[in-house]
Amino acid sequence: MNFSPAVLLRALAQPYLPLALLIYALAMFLWLEVLSKTPLSIAYPVLAITYVLVPLFSYFAFNEQLKPAQFVGMFLILAGVALVGRQ
């Protein structure tokens, strides 16, 4: 990938960049709040739920196809998070 100042300027000129940065900051503060109330050994595995939510979102929002193996993987992730959460 070629990196140049023009690429950086084009990225900074994207209209959704401020919104993306705001969402990122809110997510960071939410994560810090979660960590202040939950042991890391519980909170961090729950973060793996994003590996389930992102493919499902892409399926419904962008009509991306999901393969059977992805569903099996998502089920295993959810099962693992459920096991960790039972502690």
C-alpha positions as CSV (number, residue, x, y, z in Angstrom):
1,M,0.0,0.0,0.0
2,N,1.4,3.4,-1.0
3,F,1.1,5.9,1.8
4,S,1.3,9.6,1.0
5,P,0.1,12.8,2.5
6,A,-2.7,12.9,-0.1
7,V,-4.0,9.6,1.2
8,L,-4.0,11.0,4.7
9,L,-5.8,14.2,3.6
10,R,-8.4,12.2,1.7
11,A,-9.0,10.0,4.8
12,L,-9.4,13.1,7.1
13,A,-11.8,14.7,4.6
14,Q,-14.3,11.8,5.0
15,P,-17.6,13.2,6.3
16,Y,-18.2,10.3,8.7
17,L,-14.8,10.6,10.4
18,P,-16.0,12.8,13.3
19,L,-18.9,10.4,13.9
20,A,-16.6,7.4,13.8
21,L,-14.2,9.1,16.3
22,L,-17.1,9.9,18.6
23,I,-18.4,6.3,18.5
24,Y,-14.9,5.0,19.2
25,A,-14.4,7.4,22.2
26,L,-17.8,6.3,23.6
27,A,-16.9,2.7,23.2
28,M,-13.6,3.3,25.0
29,F,-15.3,4.9,27.9
30,L,-18.0,2.2,28.0
31,W,-15.2,-0.4,28.0
32,L,-13.5,1.4,30.9
33,E,-16.8,1.4,32.8
34,V,-17.2,-2.3,32.3
35,L,-13.7,-3.0,33.4
36,S,-14.2,-1.0,36.6
37,K,-17.1,-3.2,37.6
38,T,-16.3,-6.6,36.1
39,P,-13.2,-8.9,36.4
40,L,-11.1,-8.9,33.2
41,S,-11.4,-12.7,33.1
42,I,-15.1,-12.3,32.5
43,A,-15.3,-9.0,30.6
44,Y,-12.7,-9.8,27.9
45,P,-14.3,-13.1,26.7
46,V,-17.7,-11.2,26.4
47,L,-15.9,-9.0,23.9
48,A,-15.7,-12.0,21.6
49,I,-19.5,-11.5,21.0
50,T,-18.4,-9.0,18.4
51,Y,-17.2,-12.0,16.3
52,V,-20.9,-13.0,16.2
53,L,-22.5,-9.6,15.9
54,V,-20.4,-8.3,13.0
55,P,-21.2,-11.2,10.6
56,L,-24.8,-11.1,11.5
57,F,-24.9,-7.4,11.0
58,S,-23.2,-7.8,7.6
59,Y,-25.7,-10.5,6.6
60,F,-28.7,-8.3,7.4
61,A,-27.4,-4.9,6.5
62,F,-25.2,-5.7,3.5
63,N,-26.7,-9.0,2.3
64,E,-23.4,-10.8,2.7
65,Q,-23.6,-14.6,2.6
66,L,-22.6,-16.7,5.6
67,K,-21.3,-20.2,5.2
68,P,-22.3,-23.0,7.5
69,A,-18.9,-23.1,9.1
70,Q,-19.4,-19.5,10.1
71,F,-22.6,-20.4,11.9
72,V,-20.8,-23.3,13.7
73,G,-18.0,-20.9,14.7
74,M,-20.5,-18.3,16.0
75,F,-22.3,-21.0,18.0
76,L,-19.0,-22.1,19.5
77,I,-18.1,-18.5,20.4
78,L,-21.4,-18.0,22.1
79,A,-21.1,-21.3,23.9
80,G,-17.7,-20.4,25.2
81,V,-18.8,-17.0,26.4
82,A,-21.8,-18.6,28.1
83,L,-19.5,-21.0,29.9
84,V,-17.1,-18.2,31.0
85,G,-20.1,-16.1,32.2
86,R,-21.3,-18.9,34.5
87,Q,-18.3,-18.4,36.8
